[in-house]
Amino acid sequence: AELYKKYLRFKQNIDVDLDDNLKWCPKPGCINYVKKNGKNKKVVCECGQEVCFRCGQVWHEGVKCENAGDKDAGQWAEDQGDV
């Protein structure tokens, strides 16, 4: 039974990775995925995390996808005392 559960989880991982209408939730520790919702870029995971479906990152209102990660990296560095 345990091996079968692992197989199902592995298959789900592949299915999500290959489906353009699905993306993994970026929240650490969350194992859920989000589904594309029409033309809406903002989707909400079952865990409550708001996700940008275009880039798969945490929702970033008013910030371009290519710049969204920079803000997170800057905040992380600041939190670490490196800035």
Biopython code that builds the backbone (N, CA, C, O; Angstrom):
import numpy as np
from Bio.PDB.StructureBuilder import StructureBuilder

atoms = [
    (1, "ALA", "N", (0.831, -1.198, 0.000)),
    (1, "ALA", "CA", (0.000, 0.000, 0.000)),
    (1, "ALA", "C", (0.873, 1.257, 0.000)),
    (1, "ALA", "O", (0.549, 2.231, -0.680)),
    (2, "GLU", "N", (1.967, 1.246, 0.750)),
    (2, "GLU", "CA", (2.851, 2.411, 0.815)),
    (2, "GLU", "C", (3.525, 2.673, -0.534)),
    (2, "GLU", "O", (3.640, 3.821, -0.963)),
    (3, "LEU", "N", (3.960, 1.626, -1.184)),
    (3, "LEU", "CA", (4.586, 1.761, -2.490)),
    (3, "LEU", "C", (3.604, 2.339, -3.507)),
    (3, "LEU", "O", (3.983, 3.168, -4.334)),
    (4, "TYR", "N", (2.358, 1.909, -3.450)),
    (4, "TYR", "CA", (1.341, 2.412, -4.366)),
    (4, "TYR", "C", (1.092, 3.902, -4.126)),
    (4, "TYR", "O", (0.900, 4.656, -5.080)),
    (5, "LYS", "N", (1.093, 4.335, -2.858)),
    (5, "LYS", "CA", (0.920, 5.752, -2.538)),
    (5, "LYS", "C", (2.061, 6.576, -3.123)),
    (5, "LYS", "O", (1.845, 7.667, -3.651)),
    (6, "LYS", "N", (3.281, 6.043, -3.022)),
    (6, "LYS", "CA", (4.442, 6.731, -3.593)),
    (6, "LYS", "C", (4.308, 6.836, -5.107)),
    (6, "LYS", "O", (4.617, 7.871, -5.696)),
    (7, "TYR", "N", (3.845, 5.753, -5.732)),
    (7, "TYR", "CA", (3.636, 5.756, -7.182)),
    (7, "TYR", "C", (2.621, 6.832, -7.572)),
    (7, "TYR", "O", (2.853, 7.582, -8.520)),
    (8, "LEU", "N", (1.501, 6.914, -6.852)),
    (8, "LEU", "CA", (0.476, 7.903, -7.168)),
    (8, "LEU", "C", (1.013, 9.326, -7.025)),
    (8, "LEU", "O", (0.710, 10.195, -7.843)),
    (9, "ARG", "N", (1.813, 9.559, -5.983)),
    (9, "ARG", "CA", (2.401, 10.893, -5.778)),
    (9, "ARG", "C", (3.384, 11.219, -6.905)),
    (9, "ARG", "O", (3.400, 12.340, -7.414)),
    (10, "PHE", "N", (4.193, 10.248, -7.289)),
    (10, "PHE", "CA", (5.148, 10.436, -8.379)),
    (10, "PHE", "C", (4.420, 10.744, -9.685)),
    (10, "PHE", "O", (4.826, 11.636, -10.431)),
    (11, "LYS", "N", (3.355, 10.012, -9.957)),
    (11, "LYS", "CA", (2.562, 10.232, -11.171)),
    (11, "LYS", "C", (1.933, 11.624, -11.150)),
    (11, "LYS", "O", (1.906, 12.306, -12.174)),
    (12, "GLN", "N", (1.426, 12.050, -9.984)),
    (12, "GLN", "CA", (0.842, 13.380, -9.873)),
    (12, "GLN", "C", (1.894, 14.455, -10.163)),
    (12, "GLN", "O", (1.608, 15.442, -10.840)),
    (13, "ASN", "N", (3.106, 14.258, -9.648)),
    (13, "ASN", "CA", (4.187, 15.217, -9.906)),
    (13, "ASN", "C", (4.422, 15.377, -11.398)),
    (13, "ASN", "O", (4.549, 16.497, -11.892)),
    (14, "ILE", "N", (4.480, 14.275, -12.111)),
    (14, "ILE", "CA", (4.712, 14.316, -13.554)),
    (14, "ILE", "C", (3.533, 14.978, -14.261)),
    (14, "ILE", "O", (3.719, 15.812, -15.148)),
    (15, "ASP", "N", (2.313, 14.598, -13.860)),
    (15, "ASP", "CA", (1.116, 15.165, -14.486)),
    (15, "ASP", "C", (1.072, 16.680, -14.337)),
    (15, "ASP", "O", (0.756, 17.385, -15.295)),
    (16, "VAL", "N", (1.385, 17.188, -13.151)),
    (16, "VAL", "CA", (1.363, 18.638, -12.924)),
    (16, "VAL", "C", (2.468, 19.313, -13.738)),
    (16, "VAL", "O", (2.237, 20.351, -14.358)),
    (17, "ASP", "N", (3.650, 18.736, -13.736)),
    (17, "ASP", "CA", (4.769, 19.331, -14.474)),
    (17, "ASP", "C", (4.509, 19.395, -15.980)),
    (17, "ASP", "O", (4.995, 20.305, -16.651)),
    (18, "LEU", "N", (3.758, 18.451, -16.506)),
    (18, "LEU", "CA", (3.519, 18.405, -17.960)),
    (18, "LEU", "C", (2.262, 19.157, -18.397)),
    (18, "LEU", "O", (2.056, 19.347, -19.595)),
    (19, "ASP", "N", (1.421, 19.588, -17.462)),
    (19, "ASP", "CA", (0.154, 20.240, -17.797)),
    (19, "ASP", "C", (0.301, 21.758, -17.716)),
    (19, "ASP", "O", (0.571, 22.297, -16.643)),
    (20, "ASP", "N", (0.126, 22.448, -18.836)),
    (20, "ASP", "CA", (0.260, 23.906, -18.864)),
    (20, "ASP", "C", (-0.827, 24.616, -18.073)),
    (20, "ASP", "O", (-0.708, 25.811, -17.804)),
    (21, "ASN", "N", (-1.886, 23.904, -17.697)),
    (21, "ASN", "CA", (-2.979, 24.506, -16.935)),
    (21, "ASN", "C", (-2.830, 24.303, -15.423)),
    (21, "ASN", "O", (-3.723, 24.661, -14.655)),
    (22, "LEU", "N", (-1.702, 23.730, -15.004)),
    (22, "LEU", "CA", (-1.438, 23.488, -13.588)),
    (22, "LEU", "C", (-0.055, 24.021, -13.211)),
    (22, "LEU", "O", (0.878, 23.967, -14.012)),
    (23, "LYS", "N", (0.067, 24.533, -11.991)),
    (23, "LYS", "CA", (1.366, 24.967, -11.461)),
    (23, "LYS", "C", (1.413, 24.607, -9.979)),
    (23, "LYS", "O", (0.388, 24.607, -9.297)),
    (24, "TRP", "N", (2.613, 24.300, -9.490)),
    (24, "TRP", "CA", (2.789, 24.005, -8.073)),
    (24, "TRP", "C", (2.663, 25.279, -7.259)),
    (24, "TRP", "O", (3.061, 26.354, -7.707)),
    (25, "CYS", "N", (2.113, 25.156, -6.068)),
    (25, "CYS", "CA", (2.040, 26.282, -5.145)),
    (25, "CYS", "C", (3.468, 26.605, -4.676)),
    (25, "CYS", "O", (4.223, 25.701, -4.319)),
    (26, "PRO", "N", (3.832, 27.890, -4.680)),
    (26, "PRO", "CA", (5.200, 28.261, -4.275)),
    (26, "PRO", "C", (5.406, 28.364, -2.763)),
    (26, "PRO", "O", (6.526, 28.602, -2.311)),
    (27, "LYS", "N", (4.345, 28.189, -1.980)),
    (27, "LYS", "CA", (4.472, 28.321, -0.521)),
    (27, "LYS", "C", (5.285, 27.158, 0.037)),
    (27, "LYS", "O", (4.953, 26.000, -0.220)),
    (28, "PRO", "N", (6.333, 27.440, 0.788)),
    (28, "PRO", "CA", (7.148, 26.366, 1.371)),
    (28, "PRO", "C", (6.286, 25.417, 2.207)),
    (28, "PRO", "O", (5.471, 25.853, 3.019)),
    (29, "GLY", "N", (6.477, 24.138, 1.997)),
    (29, "GLY", "CA", (5.744, 23.129, 2.739)),
    (29, "GLY", "C", (4.408, 22.733, 2.134)),
    (29, "GLY", "O", (3.828, 21.722, 2.530)),
    (30, "CYS", "N", (3.909, 23.515, 1.178)),
    (30, "CYS", "CA", (2.630, 23.190, 0.542)),
    (30, "CYS", "C", (2.882, 22.195, -0.588)),
    (30, "CYS", "O", (3.811, 22.368, -1.376)),
    (31, "ILE", "N", (2.052, 21.154, -0.665)),
    (31, "ILE", "CA", (2.221, 20.137, -1.709)),
    (31, "ILE", "C", (1.092, 20.188, -2.732)),
    (31, "ILE", "O", (0.918, 19.262, -3.525)),
    (32, "ASN", "N", (0.319, 21.287, -2.707)),
    (32, "ASN", "CA", (-0.806, 21.432, -3.629)),
    (32, "ASN", "C", (-0.385, 22.108, -4.925)),
    (32, "ASN", "O", (0.718, 22.641, -5.045)),
    (33, "TYR", "N", (-1.281, 22.070, -5.875)),
    (33, "TYR", "CA", (-1.083, 22.780, -7.131)),
    (33, "TYR", "C", (-2.313, 23.635, -7.393)),
    (33, "TYR", "O", (-3.382, 23.396, -6.832)),
    (34, "VAL", "N", (-2.145, 24.645, -8.261)),
    (34, "VAL", "CA", (-3.248, 25.528, -8.635)),
    (34, "VAL", "C", (-3.596, 25.273, -10.092)),
    (34, "VAL", "O", (-2.763, 24.825, -10.880)),
    (35, "LYS", "N", (-4.846, 25.569, -10.431)),
    (35, "LYS", "CA", (-5.326, 25.398, -11.802)),
    (35, "LYS", "C", (-5.534, 26.762, -12.434)),
    (35, "LYS", "O", (-5.936, 27.717, -11.768)),
    (36, "LYS", "N", (-5.255, 26.839, -13.724)),
    (36, "LYS", "CA", (-5.483, 28.054, -14.483)),
    (36, "LYS", "C", (-6.968, 28.394, -14.408)),
    (36, "LYS", "O", (-7.828, 27.518, -14.488)),
    (37, "ASN", "N", (-7.247, 29.688, -14.251)),
    (37, "ASN", "CA", (-8.625, 30.146, -14.120)),
    (37, "ASN", "C", (-8.911, 31.174, -15.210)),
    (37, "ASN", "O", (-8.876, 32.380, -14.965)),
    (38, "GLY", "N", (-9.192, 30.685, -16.412)),
    (38, "GLY", "CA", (-9.455, 31.591, -17.531)),
    (38, "GLY", "C", (-8.252, 32.463, -17.819)),
    (38, "GLY", "O", (-7.127, 31.974, -17.917)),
    (39, "LYS", "N", (-8.495, 33.775, -17.954)),
    (39, "LYS", "CA", (-7.406, 34.712, -18.233)),
    (39, "LYS", "C", (-6.870, 35.353, -16.964)),
    (39, "LYS", "O", (-5.962, 36.182, -17.021)),
    (40, "ASN", "N", (-7.429, 34.974, -15.814)),
    (40, "ASN", "CA", (-6.957, 35.535, -14.545)),
    (40, "ASN", "C", (-5.527, 35.072, -14.277)),
    (40, "ASN", "O", (-5.221, 33.881, -14.339)),
    (41, "LYS", "N", (-4.665, 36.030, -13.979)),
    (41, "LYS", "CA", (-3.292, 35.672, -13.627)),
    (41, "LYS", "C", (-3.202, 35.292, -12.148)),
    (41, "LYS", "O", (-2.323, 34.527, -11.754)),
    (42, "LYS", "N", (-4.110, 35.826, -11.335)),
    (42, "LYS", "CA", (-4.082, 35.566, -9.894)),
    (42, "LYS", "C", (-4.991, 34.377, -9.578)),
    (42, "LYS", "O", (-6.188, 34.400, -9.864)),
    (43, "VAL", "N", (-4.398, 33.339, -8.984)),
    (43, "VAL", "CA", (-5.149, 32.170, -8.539)),
    (43, "VAL", "C", (-4.818, 31.932, -7.070)),
    (43, "VAL", "O", (-3.784, 32.384, -6.578)),
    (44, "VAL", "N", (-5.699, 31.220, -6.374)),
    (44, "VAL", "CA", (-5.497, 30.981, -4.946)),
    (44, "VAL", "C", (-5.426, 29.481, -4.695)),
    (44, "VAL", "O", (-6.298, 28.727, -5.126)),
    (45, "CYS", "N", (-4.386, 29.061, -3.998)),
    (45, "CYS", "CA", (-4.188, 27.661, -3.635)),
    (45, "CYS", "C", (-5.126, 27.283, -2.491)),
    (45, "CYS", "O", (-5.631, 28.151, -1.779)),
    (46, "GLU", "N", (-5.351, 25.994, -2.324)),
    (46, "GLU", "CA", (-6.156, 25.494, -1.203)),
    (46, "GLU", "C", (-5.597, 25.949, 0.138)),
    (46, "GLU", "O", (-6.345, 26.103, 1.104)),
    (47, "CYS", "N", (-4.283, 26.164, 0.204)),
    (47, "CYS", "CA", (-3.648, 26.590, 1.459)),
    (47, "CYS", "C", (-3.859, 28.075, 1.725)),
    (47, "CYS", "O", (-3.519, 28.564, 2.803)),
    (48, "GLY", "N", (-4.419, 28.800, 0.753)),
    (48, "GLY", "CA", (-4.665, 30.227, 0.908)),
    (48, "GLY", "C", (-3.645, 31.115, 0.225)),
    (48, "GLY", "O", (-3.841, 32.327, 0.140)),
    (49, "GLN", "N", (-2.554, 30.533, -0.264)),
    (49, "GLN", "CA", (-1.507, 31.311, -0.925)),
    (49, "GLN", "C", (-2.011, 31.851, -2.259)),
    (49, "GLN", "O", (-2.536, 31.098, -3.079)),
    (50, "GLU", "N", (-1.852, 33.151, -2.474)),
    (50, "GLU", "CA", (-2.174, 33.752, -3.764)),
    (50, "GLU", "C", (-0.970, 33.557, -4.678)),
    (50, "GLU", "O", (0.168, 33.820, -4.288)),
    (51, "VAL", "N", (-1.238, 33.085, -5.918)),
    (51, "VAL", "CA", (-0.180, 32.710, -6.843)),
    (51, "VAL", "C", (-0.373, 33.419, -8.173)),
    (51, "VAL", "O", (-1.499, 33.543, -8.655)),
    (52, "CYS", "N", (0.716, 33.882, -8.769)),
    (52, "CYS", "CA", (0.677, 34.415, -10.132)),
    (52, "CYS", "C", (0.776, 33.223, -11.075)),
    (52, "CYS", "O", (1.800, 32.541, -11.112)),
    (53, "PHE", "N", (-0.288, 32.971, -11.838)),
    (53, "PHE", "CA", (-0.266, 31.793, -12.691)),
    (53, "PHE", "C", (0.708, 31.969, -13.858)),
    (53, "PHE", "O", (1.213, 30.984, -14.398)),
    (54, "ARG", "N", (0.969, 33.194, -14.240)),
    (54, "ARG", "CA", (1.878, 33.435, -15.367)),
    (54, "ARG", "C", (3.295, 32.934, -15.073)),
    (54, "ARG", "O", (3.912, 32.271, -15.906)),
    (55, "CYS", "N", (3.805, 33.261, -13.870)),
    (55, "CYS", "CA", (5.190, 32.896, -13.560)),
    (55, "CYS", "C", (5.309, 31.829, -12.467)),
    (55, "CYS", "O", (6.382, 31.256, -12.279)),
    (56, "GLY", "N", (4.216, 31.557, -11.745)),
    (56, "GLY", "CA", (4.242, 30.537, -10.706)),
    (56, "GLY", "C", (4.786, 31.004, -9.368)),
    (56, "GLY", "O", (4.949, 30.201, -8.449)),
    (57, "GLN", "N", (5.069, 32.297, -9.248)),
    (57, "GLN", "CA", (5.579, 32.831, -7.992)),
    (57, "GLN", "C", (4.420, 33.306, -7.113)),
    (57, "GLN", "O", (3.268, 33.320, -7.548)),
    (58, "VAL", "N", (4.732, 33.694, -5.880)),
    (58, "VAL", "CA", (3.744, 34.307, -5.000)),
    (58, "VAL", "C", (3.196, 35.535, -5.723)),
    (58, "VAL", "O", (3.939, 36.251, -6.394)),
    (59, "TRP", "N", (1.868, 35.779, -5.581)),
    (59, "TRP", "CA", (1.219, 36.893, -6.273)),
    (59, "TRP", "C", (1.949, 38.202, -5.980)),
    (59, "TRP", "O", (2.302, 38.481, -4.834)),
    (60, "HIS", "N", (2.171, 38.995, -7.016)),
    (60, "HIS", "CA", (2.948, 40.230, -6.914)),
    (60, "HIS", "C", (2.206, 41.361, -7.618)),
    (60, "HIS", "O", (2.560, 41.754, -8.730)),
    (61, "GLU", "N", (1.195, 41.868, -6.969)),
    (61, "GLU", "CA", (0.352, 42.941, -7.495)),
    (61, "GLU", "C", (1.196, 44.128, -7.948)),
    (61, "GLU", "O", (1.977, 44.676, -7.170)),
    (62, "GLY", "N", (1.034, 44.521, -9.217)),
    (62, "GLY", "CA", (1.705, 45.710, -9.728)),
    (62, "GLY", "C", (3.184, 45.552, -10.023)),
    (62, "GLY", "O", (3.847, 46.529, -10.371)),
    (63, "VAL", "N", (3.716, 44.348, -9.892)),
    (63, "VAL", "CA", (5.140, 44.101, -10.176)),
    (63, "VAL", "C", (5.225, 43.094, -11.315)),
    (63, "VAL", "O", (4.562, 42.057, -11.287)),
    (64, "LYS", "N", (6.050, 43.404, -12.325)),
    (64, "LYS", "CA", (6.218, 42.480, -13.454)),
    (64, "LYS", "C", (6.817, 41.165, -12.973)),
    (64, "LYS", "O", (7.612, 41.130, -12.034)),
    (65, "CYS", "N", (6.419, 40.089, -13.636)),
    (65, "CYS", "CA", (6.901, 38.756, -13.245)),
    (65, "CYS", "C", (8.429, 38.693, -13.169)),
    (65, "CYS", "O", (8.985, 38.118, -12.233)),
    (66, "GLU", "N", (9.096, 39.281, -14.145)),
    (66, "GLU", "CA", (10.562, 39.193, -14.172)),
    (66, "GLU", "C", (11.209, 39.960, -13.027)),
    (66, "GLU", "O", (12.382, 39.735, -12.727)),
    (67, "ASN", "N", (10.470, 40.865, -12.379)),
    (67, "ASN", "CA", (11.010, 41.624, -11.249)),
    (67, "ASN", "C", (10.531, 41.095, -9.901)),
    (67, "ASN", "O", (11.058, 41.488, -8.860)),
    (68, "ALA", "N", (9.548, 40.217, -9.911)),
    (68, "ALA", "CA", (8.951, 39.740, -8.662)),
    (68, "ALA", "C", (9.956, 38.991, -7.798)),
    (68, "ALA", "O", (9.985, 39.192, -6.584)),
    (69, "GLY", "N", (10.769, 38.147, -8.383)),
    (69, "GLY", "CA", (11.763, 37.386, -7.629)),
    (69, "GLY", "C", (12.826, 38.272, -7.012)),
    (69, "GLY", "O", (13.370, 37.957, -5.954)),
    (70, "ASP", "N", (13.127, 39.396, -7.683)),
    (70, "ASP", "CA", (14.145, 40.309, -7.169)),
    (70, "ASP", "C", (13.732, 40.879, -5.819)),
    (70, "ASP", "O", (14.553, 41.006, -4.911)),
    (71, "LYS", "N", (12.451, 41.221, -5.694)),
    (71, "LYS", "CA", (11.935, 41.768, -4.442)),
    (71, "LYS", "C", (12.084, 40.735, -3.333)),
    (71, "LYS", "O", (12.510, 41.058, -2.224)),
    (72, "ASP", "N", (11.725, 39.479, -3.646)),
    (72, "ASP", "CA", (11.834, 38.416, -2.654)),
    (72, "ASP", "C", (13.284, 38.189, -2.248)),
    (72, "ASP", "O", (13.580, 38.000, -1.068)),
    (73, "ALA", "N", (14.187, 38.207, -3.222)),
    (73, "ALA", "CA", (15.604, 38.003, -2.924)),
    (73, "ALA", "C", (16.133, 39.155, -2.074)),
    (73, "ALA", "O", (16.905, 38.946, -1.138)),
    (74, "GLY", "N", (15.707, 40.370, -2.410)),
    (74, "GLY", "CA", (16.132, 41.532, -1.634)),
    (74, "GLY", "C", (15.625, 41.474, -0.209)),
    (74, "GLY", "O", (16.348, 41.800, 0.732)),
    (75, "GLN", "N", (14.366, 41.052, -0.054)),
    (75, "GLN", "CA", (13.788, 40.925, 1.291)),
    (75, "GLN", "C", (14.512, 39.841, 2.071)),
    (75, "GLN", "O", (14.777, 40.000, 3.262)),
    (76, "TRP", "N", (14.834, 38.739, 1.404)),
    (76, "TRP", "CA", (15.545, 37.648, 2.065)),
    (76, "TRP", "C", (16.912, 38.136, 2.542)),
    (76, "TRP", "O", (17.309, 37.886, 3.680)),
    (77, "ALA", "N", (17.634, 38.842, 1.649)),
    (77, "ALA", "CA", (18.960, 39.345, 2.019)),
    (77, "ALA", "C", (18.864, 40.311, 3.190)),
    (77, "ALA", "O", (19.697, 40.301, 4.096)),
    (78, "GLU", "N", (17.825, 41.151, 3.153)),
    (78, "GLU", "CA", (17.623, 42.111, 4.250)),
    (78, "GLU", "C", (17.346, 41.372, 5.562)),
    (78, "GLU", "O", (17.869, 41.738, 6.615)),
    (79, "ASP", "N", (16.522, 40.332, 5.483)),
    (79, "ASP", "CA", (16.208, 39.524, 6.660)),
    (79, "ASP", "C", (17.457, 38.841, 7.228)),
    (79, "ASP", "O", (17.560, 38.609, 8.433)),
    (80, "GLN", "N", (18.395, 38.528, 6.342)),
    (80, "GLN", "CA", (19.630, 37.864, 6.762)),
    (80, "GLN", "C", (20.678, 38.844, 7.287)),
    (80, "GLN", "O", (21.708, 38.443, 7.828)),
    (81, "GLY", "N", (20.396, 40.137, 7.115)),
    (81, "GLY", "CA", (21.336, 41.155, 7.557)),
    (81, "GLY", "C", (22.462, 41.396, 6.574)),
    (81, "GLY", "O", (23.501, 41.950, 6.934)),
    (82, "ASP", "N", (22.253, 40.970, 5.301)),
    (82, "ASP", "CA", (23.310, 41.108, 4.294)),
    (82, "ASP", "C", (23.227, 42.422, 3.534)),
    (82, "ASP", "O", (24.107, 42.720, 2.727)),
    (83, "VAL", "N", (22.180, 43.217, 3.775)),
    (83, "VAL", "CA", (22.014, 44.458, 3.010)),
    (83, "VAL", "C", (22.090, 45.627, 3.947)),
    (83, "VAL", "O", (21.974, 46.773, 3.514)),
]
sb = StructureBuilder()
sb.init_structure("model")
sb.init_model(0)
sb.init_chain("A")
sb.init_seg("    ")
for serial, (resi, resn, name, xyz) in enumerate(atoms, 1):
    if name == "N":
        sb.init_residue(resn, " ", resi, " ")
    sb.init_atom(name, np.array(xyz, "f"), 0.0, 1.0, " ", f" {name:<3s}", serial, name[0])
structure = sb.get_structure()
